[in-house]
Amino acid sequence: MRLALLTLAFLVFVAVEIAAIAAFGYFGVFEALASNAATRLGSLDLVLSLTLVLIWMRQDAEERALPFWPYAVVTVALGVAGPLAYLIYRELHDARSTSPQRV
């Protein structure tokens, strides 16, 4: 169930992101985020939140021996898509490592 919810959140976010980039362009999205005090506050909140998520994600990836850098790059480039993709990968990895192996 958790994997399904993560995947749904990822797909919805990516769809909204594609629509925004199609409408404004990649850099146009950042221009809109800096257009007034309210959007700058939201942008700062997003940057701080994602920084905390990146710190957690790095520690979690090290503890589980999972890759970190690909998801960090996606986070910097596309926002929450990176952490969502990491959590999906982590769920799939955990499911594979706990399932009985066939001989």
Secondary structure, DSSP 4 states (H G I P E B T S, - for coil): -HHHHHHHHHHHHHHHHHHHHHHH-HHHHHHHHTSSHHHHHHHHHHHHHHHHHHHHHHHHHHHHT---HHHHHHHHHHTTHHHHHHHHHHHHHHHHHHSPPP-
